[in-house]
């Protein structure tokens, strides 16, 4: 059972990486755990405003 969980996790991670390859780099945010949620929200809202989504 543990081995199946490990395999499924690896497969899921690979699917995520494959999906992210097709996303524009601007959509990625470099965030740290020290940032407060308000700071992260501000960054995301600035990005959305600039990209006119």
N, C-alpha and C positions, 0 to 999 in steps of 0.2 A: 504494500500500500504506500509506503514511504517513497519507494522508487517511482511509482506512478505519479505521485505528487511532484517529485523533482522534475520528471520528464514534462509534465503538463506546465509547470512553471517556466521551464526553459522554452517550450514552444510558445507560450504566451508572450514572453519577453522578445522572442524573435519576431512574432507578428507585430508587436509594438514598434520595433526598430524598422521593420519593413514599411509600416504605415508612415512613420515619421520621416522617412527618406523623401516622401512625396510632398511633405508640408514645407511651406516657405520658412526660411531660417528666421525671419522677423517674428514669427509666431512663437519662438522659443524665448523664455524668460530666464535670466540667470538670477536666481533668488537664493538667499541664505536663510538658515533657520533662525538667525538673530533678528530678522526683519519682522516687524509687527504686521498683522493682517491688514491694517489700514495702509501701510506703505506698499504692500503687494497690490492691493486694490487700486491704489493711485497709479501704479505703473501700468496695470492692465487697462484702466480707463484711458490713460494717456495714449496707449497704443491703439486702442479702438477708435479714439477721436481722430488720431492722425491717419488711420487707414480708412476712415469713413465707412465703417461696417455698420 
